[in-house]
Each structure stands twice: as structure tokens, then as C-alpha cells.
């Protein structure tokens, strides 16, 4: 799965569109970066820029922003309503998908170090990256703002984490770190501002300020009335959607509204949202209502409908969900069957056995899923409905994940080829070792993901539509062959790696997965065989 990070730098120019466009264009020019939003503020004289991409692309995008700001923004001439201390004032890195907080902390440190070395600016770390408890919050570091930075920066306790402890009058200083993704989320109330505010006081973590906490953790909330919508809203910031998700906020507001005898009429998301937040809401309603939905787009649609996200304006997933806004390069998946086979058959070494193995394993899981769908919902198989419901979601997830590994395997091989082109022998060997470890990980991932399908394949063979047992068997063989092919790719890449501990641990894991595949495939074949009458032998 692709790693996605959001970067939301604020820079101190909100009026001169020439400067704003130059800074934004510098970020857009960085490969792998997608700019999602640019919000200039005239009164604040500040622009909030939002872009996303892979971790290293986001670091490079932030560095490009600093480079241009260093040339074009002069803090000696800056005035605005918003607190600030530097040309590029704050650069938060936010985990969106398949990235941990720790990884984003390391990104902020890498950005800070490089920005200080390349452009000579002072950089402070905040939030999860902070090195001192008294300078964890942005407000603590920014206290006194640009106007008092010259006095503050020379004090030992306010020495920057990176860069010079000297005042740069034309630039100031930058703050960077990691924070969780903040969701701006409003629940509509068909009543007054006062009712909405009473609900807000009960649900927000701070509560009513009397020492008794509200119902929802990591939530800030107020109530207001929106003339445009002719509705009141409980306006919330969800500081961590994994602690309090959209569904929890919505359902809690509904409960509070019911106690006041007022109605909730849908909700509104402001800005973009990670796919994970939408899927968490969908999974809540799937479990609550006993639904059977496995397709990602259908889950998103369920979340939109249950939360009433179309109530104020149309919620278009392709324009509002971060992962859908990013065009991940998956060239092999975009090919039709003929094109893919012909590409495999060409003189190019990629796509090769690793990508083909991932495709075969995906087809195997897909056949198992097909057996499930040919059973699910049919009256004659109602007795086994619960078993089939267990199998389909797992097989669907496996085949989707294996499809993505088709391209990832080829990309890993291409990185090996790039490493071998490095001119310096010492650097080439380092790059080669790192690249080969990546080339091992791709087929090993194929083995790991495919192995997660076995229990569901057995359910399909044991309880699935009896007329589809040959499909279950072909699926099992395809799954086993995909694992076997991935195993061979693991071995050939391990042969190039000098880290003996890594080689031994990886070989042990791969051997185990291969042995399991042989055993589990035999079980699926036997289960399916036992349910299908075999034709009598032809008389000679």
C-alpha cells in the first residue's frame, strides 16, 4: 500500500498573488507532490497550503517552499492579524495512509535539518517532534512572534533545534513537527444556535468547563447558526478520528439532540478527508446494521448516506477523499489483459515473475470470492449464509491488495536497476543492498497477503455453491502457484544481500509460508473434491 503524507505549511504572504503563485508553483514542480488546496488570507496576510504525496516527496516539497520564500518574502515588511514568526511559519507533516506518527516525526526532523543546512534558517520542532516539554505547543514557540524573536532566539532555552541561534530579520524562523489529521466536521441541527451550542458543550472533551468532561475525546466544539443553510450546526474539530470518528460524533450529536427534542439533518465535512476516516464510519454502520458490503466505493457511499454528507452541498468522493485525489502510478494495472501479457513477453525484465506471481495469486483469491458471491443471497444456500459472509470480505481484500503488488514488484525491481547505475562504488553498494531488500519485500508481501486467503478459501470450498467447486480448486492452485512464484523471487533477491541476519530471518519466514501453501491448497482441493460426484470411468 502506498504511503501518503499531508503537509500543511503556512507562509507569511496572503495578498501578493505573484509571490503566492511562485511559492505554490515551486511545490507543484516537485515530482510526486499533489497540491490540494491554497487558501490566501488578506487580513491575516498568510496563506495555508495543503499538499500530499509520499514521505520523501513531501519533504522535498516543503524544502522547495522554503527556497522560494527565502527569495521572495521579507518579514521586515510583513504585517497581518495572524500570529507568526517566520516567512514559512509552520510546516506540519500529517500521516494520512500507511504512515505512522513516528515516521512523520522523522520526516519533520529531516526537513528541519536540510532546511537549516541548505538555506541557513533556524528551525524549531513542535508537537510529537518536540524536544522539550515547554516548547511542545506551537503557541509556546511562537510567543512574542517575529517582533521579539531577536531577543528570544539567543537565550539558551530557546536555541533552535536546527540552524543558527541568530536572528535573521528578513526571514525569522520556521516551526515543524507532526500532528494528527484534523477533521473539521459540522452536524446540522434544525433548531436554534442555542440548542446547537448546548449540544456542543455536552459532546466536546472540555465539557462545560466545570471540571466534568464532555462525552467525546479529542473533540472541540461550538454551536452556531448558518444563514446560508438556514440551520444551526454543532461545529467540531475532531483532533484524532481514530479516537473519535465521524460516526461517533454524528451519533452522539443525534442522541443529545433527541434529549432536547430537536432534529439532526445530516452533516458537513469541511475540506478533504482521509479514506480511513470514511471507512471507519462505514464499518461502524455495517456492523450496526448487519450489512454485507465489501467494495470500497460502496462503503464510502454508505458512509456518505448514513452521515448525510450531501445535506449542505454534494459530497464528491473523487474531489474530497485524499487518496482519490492522488493519481498513484499503477501503469501495469491500467493495461488490458492482452497488453499485460505482451509486456511480460517483451525483452524488458519487468514486469517479470514477481508481478506475474502477484497477478496469479490475485486471480486465485478472486475465484474464491466468485464462489462466495455465487452462493450468497441464494435461497438454496440460506443455511450456510453466515459461513459465506465470513469468506467474501477476506477474499475481496486479498485480491485487491495483491493487485496493487503487481506494480509494486516491478517498481522494486526498477529501483535495483537504478542502484546499479550509481557511479561511486561505495555509494552504489549501499544503494544496491537497500534496493535488493526492497526487491525481497515485494514478493514476500505477495506471500504474506496471499496466505491470509486460505481460511476463506476453505470456507468457499466447504460451503460454496456446489456447481462452482472447480472454480474453488482452480483458485486454490492459482493461489498456491502465486505463492510459489513469489517464493522463488524472494530467494533470487536474497542471494544478493550481504546482511546475513536479514537473509536468515526472511528465508525462514518464506519457507514457512511456502510449506503452509502446499498444505492449505491440498485441504481446499480435498474439501471441494468431496462435494463433487466424479464421473464413472469410461469402459474400454
C-alpha positions in Angstrom: 0.0 0.0 0.0 1.2 3.5 -0.9 2.4 5.7 2.0 0.6 9.1 1.9 1.5 12.1 4.0 -0.2 15.5 4.1 1.9 18.7 4.5 0.1 21.9 5.5 2.6 24.7 5.6 1.6 28.3 6.5 3.6 31.0 4.9 3.5 34.8 5.6 2.1 36.2 2.5 -1.6 36.4 1.7 -2.0 39.5 -0.5 0.5 39.4 -3.4 -0.7 36.7 -5.7 2.6 36.9 -7.7 4.5 35.8 -4.6 1.8 33.2 -3.6 1.8 31.7 -7.0 5.6 31.5 -7.2 5.7 29.6 -3.9 2.9 27.2 -4.8 4.4 26.6 -8.3 7.7 25.7 -6.6 5.9 23.0 -4.6 3.9 21.8 -7.7 7.2 21.3 -9.6 8.3 18.6 -7.1 7.8 15.1 -8.5 5.2 13.1 -6.5 3.5 16.0 -4.9 -0.2 16.8 -5.4 -1.4 20.3 -4.3 -4.9 20.0 -2.9 -5.7 23.5 -1.6 -4.3 27.1 -1.5 -6.1 29.4 0.9 -4.7 33.0 1.0 -6.0 35.4 3.7 -5.8 39.1 3.0 -6.4 40.3 6.6 -4.1 37.7 8.1 -1.6 38.2 5.3 -1.0 34.5 5.4 -1.5 31.5 3.1 -2.3 28.0 4.1 -1.1 25.5 1.5 -2.1 21.8 1.5 -0.3 19.2 -0.5 0.1 15.4 -0.3 2.4 12.7 -1.5 4.9 10.1 -0.5 7.1 10.9 2.5 10.2 12.0 0.7 8.2 13.9 -1.9 6.6 15.9 0.9 9.9 16.7 2.5 11.2 17.9 -0.9 8.0 19.9 -1.5 8.5 21.7 1.9 12.1 22.4 1.1 11.1 23.9 -2.3 8.7 26.2 -0.4 11.4 27.4 1.9 13.7 28.1 -1.0 11.3 30.3 -2.7 10.1 32.1 0.5 13.8 32.8 1.3 14.0 34.7 -2.0 10.6 36.4 -2.1 9.3 37.1 1.4 10.8 39.9 3.6 9.5 39.6 7.1 10.7 43.2 7.9 7.8 44.4 5.7 5.2 41.9 6.9 2.1 42.9 8.9 -1.0 40.7 9.4 -3.6 39.7 12.0 -2.4 36.1 12.4 0.4 35.2 14.9 3.6 34.4 13.0 7.4 34.2 13.5 8.7 33.4 10.0 8.4 33.6 6.3 7.5 29.9 6.2 5.9 29.9 9.6 4.9 26.3 10.4 5.3 23.1 8.4 3.3 20.2 9.9 3.5 16.7 8.5 0.3 14.7 8.9 0.0 10.9 8.5 -2.8 10.0 6.1 -2.3 6.4 4.9 0.1 3.6 5.8 2.4 6.0 7.7 2.9 6.2 11.4 3.3 9.3 13.6 6.9 8.2 14.3 7.7 8.3 10.5 6.2 11.8 10.3 8.3 12.9 13.2 11.4 11.7 11.4 10.3 13.5 8.3 10.0 16.7 10.2 13.5 16.3 11.6 14.9 15.5 8.2 13.1 18.6 6.8 14.4 20.8 9.6 18.0 19.6 9.3 18.0 20.0 5.5 16.3 23.4 5.6 18.9 24.7 8.1 21.8 23.3 6.1 20.6 24.4 2.7 19.0 27.8 3.5 20.6 28.8 6.8 17.3 29.2 8.7 16.5 28.5 12.4 14.1 25.6 12.8 12.1 24.5 15.9 10.4 21.2 16.5 6.9 21.0 18.0 4.1 18.7 18.9 5.1 15.0 18.6 8.6 16.0 17.4 9.2 18.4 20.3 12.5 18.0 22.2 11.4 20.0 25.3 8.1 19.9 27.1 8.0 23.7 27.5 8.2 24.1 23.7 5.7 21.4 22.6 2.8 23.7 21.6 3.1 26.0 18.6 1.8 28.8 20.7 4.7 28.4 23.2 7.3 28.6 20.5 5.6 31.4 18.7 5.1 33.5 21.8 6.4 37.0 21.2 6.1 36.4 17.5 8.6 37.8 14.9 8.9 41.1 16.7 10.5 39.6 19.8 12.4 36.7 18.1 15.7 38.6 18.1 15.7 38.6 21.9 14.3 35.1 22.3 16.5 33.1 19.9 19.7 34.0 21.7 18.5 32.6 25.0 19.9 29.1 25.7 16.5 27.6 26.4 15.2 28.8 23.0 18.1 27.7 20.9 16.7 26.3 17.7 16.7 22.5 17.1 18.4 23.1 13.8 20.2 26.0 12.3 21.8 29.2 13.7 20.8 30.7 17.1 20.9 34.1 15.4 18.1 36.3 14.3 17.5 36.5 10.5 15.5 39.7 10.2 14.4 39.0 6.6 13.2 35.5 7.4 12.6 34.9 11.1 12.2 31.1 11.9 10.3 28.0 11.0 8.5 25.5 13.2 8.0 21.9 12.1 6.7 18.7 13.5 3.9 16.1 13.3 0.3 16.3 14.2 -2.6 14.0 13.6 -5.1 14.7 10.8 -7.7 17.3 12.0 -11.2 16.9 10.6 -13.5 20.0 10.5 -16.9 18.4 10.9 -20.3 20.1 11.4 -23.6 18.4 12.3 -26.7 20.1 11.2 -29.5 20.9 13.7 -33.0 22.0 12.7 -33.3 24.5 15.5 -31.6 27.4 17.1 -27.9 28.4 17.7 -28.6 28.0 21.4 -29.7 24.3 21.0 -26.6 23.6 18.9 -24.3 25.2 21.5 -25.9 23.2 24.3 -25.2 20.0 22.3 -21.6 21.2 21.6 -20.9 21.8 25.3 -22.1 18.3 26.1 -20.1 16.5 23.4 -16.8 18.3 23.4 -14.0 16.9 25.5 -13.7 20.0 27.6 -17.4 19.8 28.5 -19.0 22.8 30.1 -15.7 23.9 31.8 -16.9 22.9 35.3 -14.4 20.1 35.7 -16.7 17.5 34.2 -15.5 16.3 30.8 -17.8 16.0 27.8 -18.7 12.8 26.0 -16.2 12.8 23.2 -12.4 12.6 23.5 -10.2 14.7 21.2 -13.1 16.9 20.2 -13.5 20.7 20.3 -17.0 22.1 19.5 -19.2 25.2 19.5 -22.7 25.9 18.2 -23.6 28.4 15.6 -26.3 29.3 13.1 -25.6 29.4 9.3 -27.9 31.7 7.5 -26.9 30.3 4.1 -28.2 26.8 5.2 -31.0 28.1 7.4 -29.8 25.6 10.0 -27.8 25.6 13.2 -24.7 23.5 13.4 -22.6 21.8 16.0 -19.2 22.8 14.6 -16.5 20.4 15.7 -12.8 19.8 15.3 -12.0 16.1 15.5 -8.4 16.1 16.5 -7.9 12.4 16.0 -10.5 10.4 14.1 -9.1 7.1 15.3 -10.2 8.2 18.9 -13.5 9.9 17.9 -14.6 9.1 14.4 -17.2 10.9 12.2 -19.8 8.3 13.1 -19.2 8.7 16.8 -19.5 12.5 16.6 -22.7 12.3 14.4 -24.5 9.6 16.5 -23.6 11.4 19.8 -25.0 14.7 18.5 -28.2 12.9 17.4 -28.6 11.4 20.9 -28.1 14.9 22.5 -30.5 16.5 20.0 -33.1 13.9 20.9 -33.0 14.8 24.6 -33.7 18.4 23.6 -36.5 17.5 21.2 -34.7 18.8 18.1 -33.8 17.1 14.8 -30.5 16.4 13.2 -30.5 16.7 9.4 -27.2 15.4 8.1 -23.7 16.8 8.4 -20.9 18.6 6.6 -17.2 17.9 6.2 -15.1 20.9 5.6 -12.1 20.3 3.3 -10.6 17.0 2.4 -10.7 13.7 4.4 -8.6 10.6 4.6 -10.2 7.5 3.2 -9.5 5.8 6.5 -11.9 8.1 8.3 -14.7 7.3 5.8 -14.1 3.6 6.0 -14.2 3.6 9.8 -17.6 5.2 9.6 -18.7 2.7 7.0 -17.6 -0.3 9.1 -19.5 1.1 12.1 -22.8 1.1 10.2 -22.0 -2.2 8.5 -21.6 -3.8 11.9 -24.6 -2.0 13.5 -27.0 -2.9 10.7 -25.6 -6.4 9.9 -24.8 -5.4 6.3 -22.6 -7.3 3.8 -20.6 -4.7 1.9 -17.0 -5.4 0.7 -16.5 -2.9 -2.2 -14.6 0.1 -1.0 -16.6 2.6 -3.1 -19.8 1.1 -1.8 -18.5 1.5 1.8 -17.8 5.2 1.0 -21.3 5.6 -0.4 -22.8 4.1 2.8 -20.8 6.5 5.0 -21.9 9.5 2.9 -25.6 8.4 3.1 -25.6 7.5 6.8 -23.8 10.7 7.8 -25.9 12.8 5.5 -22.9 14.4 3.9 -24.9 15.6 0.9 -27.2 17.8 3.0 -25.4 21.1 2.5 -23.7 20.5 -0.8 -22.8 17.5 -2.9 -20.0 15.4 -1.4 -18.0 14.1 -4.3 -15.6 11.4 -3.1 -13.2 11.9 -6.0 -12.8 15.5 -5.0 -12.9 15.2 -1.2 -11.1 12.0 -0.3 -7.3 12.4 -0.3 -6.4 9.0 -1.7 -8.8 9.5 -4.6 -7.3 12.9 -5.4 -3.8 11.4 -5.7 -3.1 9.7 -9.0 -0.9 6.8 -7.9 1.2 5.5 -10.7 0.0 1.9 -11.4 0.9 1.6 -15.1 0.6 -2.2 -15.2 -2.9 -2.2 -13.6 -4.1 0.1 -16.3 -3.2 -2.3 -19.1 -5.7 -4.7 -20.6 -5.1 -8.5 -20.5 -3.5 -8.6 -23.9 -1.3 -5.6 -23.2 -0.1 -7.1 -19.9 0.8 -10.5 -21.4 2.6 -8.9 -24.3 4.5 -6.7 -22.0 5.6 -9.7 -19.9 6.6 -11.4 -23.2 8.8 -8.4 -24.2 12.6 -8.0 -23.9 12.2 -6.0 -20.7 12.9 -7.8 -17.4 10.0 -6.0 -15.8 7.2 -7.0 -15.3 8.6 -10.4 -14.6 8.0 -13.4 -12.3 7.2 -11.3 -9.3 4.4 -9.3 -10.9 3.0 -12.4 -12.6 3.0 -14.2 -9.2 1.0 -11.4 -7.6 -1.4 -11.5 -10.5 -1.9 -15.3 -10.3 -2.4 -15.1 -6.5 -4.9 -12.3 -7.0 -6.8 -14.4 -9.6 -6.9 -17.3 -7.1 -8.4 -15.1 -4.4 -10.8 -13.7 -6.9 -12.1 -17.1 -7.9 -12.7 -17.9 -4.3 -14.6 -14.6 -3.9 -16.6 -15.5 -7.0 -17.7 -18.8 -5.4 -18.8 -16.8 -2.4 -20.9 -14.4 -4.5 -22.5 -17.3 -6.5 -23.6 -18.7 -3.1 -24.5 -15.5 -1.1 -28.2 -14.4 -1.3 -29.5 -17.5 -3.0 -32.4 -19.2 -1.2 -31.0 -22.7 -1.6 -27.9 -21.7 0.4 -29.5 -19.8 3.2 -28.3 -22.4 5.7 -24.7 -21.5 5.0 -25.2 -17.7 4.7 -23.1 -17.0 7.9 -20.2 -19.0 6.6 -20.2 -17.4 3.2 -20.4 -13.9 4.8 -17.1 -14.8 6.6 -15.3 -15.7 3.4 -16.2 -12.9 0.9 -14.7 -9.9 2.7 -11.3 -11.6 3.3 -11.0 -12.8 -0.2 -12.0 -9.4 -1.6 -9.4 -7.6 0.5 -6.7 -10.2 -0.5 -7.4 -9.9 -4.3 -7.4 -6.1 -4.1 -4.1 -6.0 -2.1 -2.5 -8.5 -4.4 -3.5 -6.4 -7.5 -1.6 -3.5 -6.1 1.5 -5.6 -5.6 1.7 -6.2 -9.4 3.1 -2.7 -9.9 5.0 -2.6 -6.6 7.0 -5.6 -7.5 8.1 -4.1 -10.8 8.8 -0.7 -9.1 11.1 -2.5 -6.6 13.0 -4.2 -9.5 13.4 -0.8 -11.2 14.9 0.6 -8.0 17.5 -2.2 -8.2 18.4 -1.2 -11.7 18.7 2.4 -10.6 21.0 1.5 -7.7 23.3 -0.4 -10.1 23.8 2.8 -12.1 25.3 4.8 -9.2 28.8 5.9 -10.1 30.6 5.9 -6.7 31.3 2.2 -5.9 30.8 2.6 -2.1 27.5 4.5 -2.6 26.5 2.0 -5.3 26.9 -0.9 -2.9 24.8 0.8 -0.2 22.1 1.7 -2.7 22.2 -1.9 -4.1 21.8 -3.5 -0.7 18.9 -1.2 0.2 17.2 -1.8 -3.2 17.6 -5.6 -3.0 16.0 -5.6 0.4 13.1 -3.7 -1.2 13.0 -6.2 -4.0 12.8 -9.0 -1.5 10.0 -7.3 0.4 7.6 -7.1 -2.6 7.3 -10.8 -3.3 7.4 -11.6 0.4 4.4 -9.3 0.7 2.7 -11.3 -2.0 3.3 -14.5 0.0 2.0 -12.8 3.2 -1.1 -11.4 1.7 -2.0 -14.5 -0.3 -1.6 -16.7 2.8 -4.3 -14.7 4.5 -6.8 -16.1 2.0 -6.5 -19.8 2.9 -9.2 -20.0 5.7 -11.7 -18.1 3.5 -10.8 -20.4 0.5 -11.6 -23.4 2.7 -15.0 -21.9 3.6 -15.8 -21.3 0.0 -14.8 -24.9 -0.9 -16.8 -26.4 2.1 -19.9 -24.3 1.9 -19.9 -22.6 -1.5 -22.2 -23.3 -4.5 -21.5 -27.0 -5.3 -21.6 -26.1 -9.1 -18.6 -23.9 -8.6 -16.2 -26.3 -7.0 -13.9 -26.5 -10.0 -13.5 -22.7 -9.6 -12.6 -23.1 -6.0 -10.0 -25.7 -7.0 -8.5 -23.6 -9.7 -8.5 -20.7 -7.3 -6.6 -22.7 -4.7 -4.0 -23.8 -7.3 -3.6 -20.3 -8.6 -3.1 -19.0 -5.0 -0.5 -21.7 -4.3 1.3 -21.1 -7.6 1.4 -17.4 -6.9 2.9 -18.0 -3.5 5.4 -20.5 -5.0 6.4 -17.9 -7.7 6.8 -15.2 -5.1 9.0 -17.5 -3.1 11.4 -18.1 -6.0 11.6 -14.3 -6.4 12.4 -13.9 -2.7 15.3 -16.4 -3.0 16.9 -14.9 -6.1 17.0 -11.5 -4.5 18.2 -12.8 -1.1 21.3 -14.1 -2.9 22.5 -10.6 -3.5 22.1 -9.4 0.1 25.1 -9.4 2.5 23.1 -8.9 5.7 23.1 -12.5 7.0 20.7 -11.8 9.8 18.1 -10.3 7.4 18.7 -13.2 4.9 18.2 -15.9 7.6 15.0 -14.3 9.1 13.5 -13.7 5.6 14.3 -17.2 4.4 12.7 -18.8 7.5 9.5 -16.8 7.0 9.3 -17.6 3.3 9.9 -21.3 3.8 7.1 -21.4 6.4 4.7 -19.6 4.1 5.5 -21.9 1.2 5.0 -25.0 3.3 1.7 -23.7 4.5 0.6 -23.0 1.0 1.3 -26.6 0.0 -0.7 -27.9 2.9 -3.6 -25.5 2.7 -4.0 -25.9 -1.0 -4.3 -29.7 -0.5 -7.0 -29.1 2.1 -9.0 -26.9 -0.3 -8.8 -29.4 -3.1 -9.9 -32.2 -0.8 -12.9 -30.3 0.5 -14.0 -29.4 -3.0 -13.4 -32.9 -4.3 -15.5 -34.4 -1.5 -18.6 -32.4 -2.6 -18.5 -33.2 -6.4 -19.6 -36.5 -7.8 -17.0 -37.9 -10.1 -18.0 -39.4 -13.5 -17.7 -43.1 -13.9 -14.6 -44.3 -15.7 -15.1 -44.9 -19.4 -15.3 -48.6 -20.3 -12.6 -49.8 -22.5 
